[in-house]
């Protein structure tokens, strides 16, 4: 089951609450670890460069999606063979249900 968790975050000396599901928080943790950046600094970079029509939470979700899509795209080009049984898709669907 997907659980939404609210966390108080600090961005540019102001505090705000962000509500994301557990998998989203974990994905952000993985991105920060991989890129050697604090979550606060990542959020500040996203806020500074986001589309002005989008709020911070959807911008962070979009950033995470595009980040992992780019990683997958590089991996797919390197392997260049599709998974005919959709195993990865079903594993992800199980996680988000």
HELIX and SHEET records of a PDB file:
HELIX    1   1 UNK A   22  UNK A   35  1                                  14    
HELIX    2   2 UNK A   39  UNK A   49  1                                  11    
HELIX    3   3 UNK A   56  UNK A   79  1                                  24    
HELIX    4   4 UNK A   87  UNK A   96  1                                  10    
SHEET    1   A 2 UNK A   4  UNK A  11  0                                        
SHEET    2   A 2 UNK A  14  UNK A  21 -1                                        
END                                                                             
